[in-house]
Amino acid sequence: MAPGFAAAPSSSVCGVHIPTACRFEAQSTVPTPRFLRNRVAAKTRSSAVWPLKAGLWDSLRSGSTETVEPPPAPLEVEEPLPEELVLLERTLPDGSTEHILFSSAGDVDVYDLQALCDKVGWPRRPLSKIAASLRNSYLVATLHSIIKSSETEGEEKKQLIGMARATSDHAFNATIWDVLVDPSYQGQGLGKALMEKVIRTLLQRDINNITLFADNKVVDFYKNLGFEADPQGIKGMFWYPRF
């Protein structure tokens, strides 16, 4: 299957900028399993889906929603161990050594992330929501600058300089969010390296349909990474509150 890409035009709702949607679709070498062996299995599968209560759209318009409680969570599948890798090592003018470390362990301090968002000019978001977004992400990848002093042995300074995260259904699909790199470290190929590591990590976990949302001014950056426009037209859609 050739790489695919779905693009939705940028728009603005209530002053919020809606970026372009992009899709990176890698060819899968794993044959598609036959999940439903017979009609009995199909019936069992459909009956396991937990329904929304009637009148969903009316309740949304009225500002209240009620849903049936979902079934108990399935047994957890063991995830691959996180990865750490030194992407760059260099000696600074003062003689100290700097390592640029990639990690998929999700070790992010919300205050450090907020400071990084401030540097790139992103609007401030509640720290509680930032923490929730990290906690509920399938993958959180970071870039840290670790500077080791040439004068004091064992002394080092660690700084968050980049991050990207992905949400996923843990099986087929993943969407990449919040890709950012400290402006003082941009133009050095670190953003590309971060994205390539994120994509590679998802592919290694057998997730082949990868999407993201990008501002128009950085669409070319993602095209160079394999995200391509869908020649058959727009497939992305957005739902906006109307109350």
Buried (B, 14 or more C-beta within 10 A) or exposed (E): EEEBBBBBEBEEEEEEEBBBBBBBBBEBEEEEEEEEEEEEEEEEEEEEEEEEEEEEEEBBEEEEEEEEEEEEEEEEEEEEEBBEEEBBEEEEEEEBBBBBBBBBEBEBEBEBBBEBBEBEEEEEBEEEEBBEBBEEBBBBBBBBBBBBBEEEEEEEEEBBBBBBBBBBEBEEBBBBBBBBBBEEBBEEEBBEBBBBBBBEBBBEBEBBBBBBBBEEEEBEBBBEBBBBBBEEEEEBEEEEEEE
